[in-house]
């Protein structure tokens, strides 16, 4: 009888420990996916039954590549919306004319850690006019669609991360933006460019037709570096390679663009200082 009683006590203790442990795990607060990001704006998307929050990786928007992260919530319940189709349309109003800019919509209609990553490449600063970012949201949960337009301010950075040129081989207008390294360090760094070709004032599709080579140099020191890898196209206009910075200071990446054997442009350079 005593053994049966002890067995029941042990089972009860084991159940309580397991139950309490599982409760602690389930009750643990979810990590905030926006930690380290800067909130650009918050608002409601009319027609989509959704509240939107737009975040950026940096505190300012600049000419060139800008990464955005969009969070959606049900406008009534406040619950996260993790299934939606999002479409961007950056727009510059210069008074007498309007034009768009290159952009990348989220690659999936399913959020990544509750966020929808996307990007825009602003091709000029706000001193030339007024930029806005139109965001079209189709809420898959309620099958509802709406649009919100937010004003944004774009500045020209001290060291340009975006170049444009009229190609020698086809006369096309190309826009090239430096994506990485965003936090350069001594040693081997990821190097990434994104390239778009202007088709019209409203259309700037990603371009995969060019080949890219570069030579890094320190203008004040008169030397280059070894073990660099030319960027190759990996998809959707993104070209990835490696750059080796052997010391801190001002580095200049002299970049050439070819189309097959034909020269597209050999006049562009990007300055990186750390």
Buried (B, 14 or more C-beta within 10 A) or exposed (E): EEEEEEEEEEEEEEEEEEEEEEEEEEEEEEEEBBEEBEEBBEBBBEBBBBBBBBBBBEEEBBBBBBBBBBBBBBBEEEEBBBBBBBBBBBBBBEEEEEBBBBBBBBEEBEBEEBBBBBBBBBBBBBEEBBBEBBBBBBBBBEEBBBBBEBEBEBEBEEEBBBBBBEBBBEEBBBBBBBBBBBEBEEEBBBBBBBBBBBEEEEEBEBBBBBBBBBBBBBEEEEEBBEEBBBBEBEEEBBBBBBBBBBEEBBBBBBBBBBBEEEEBBEEBBBBBEE
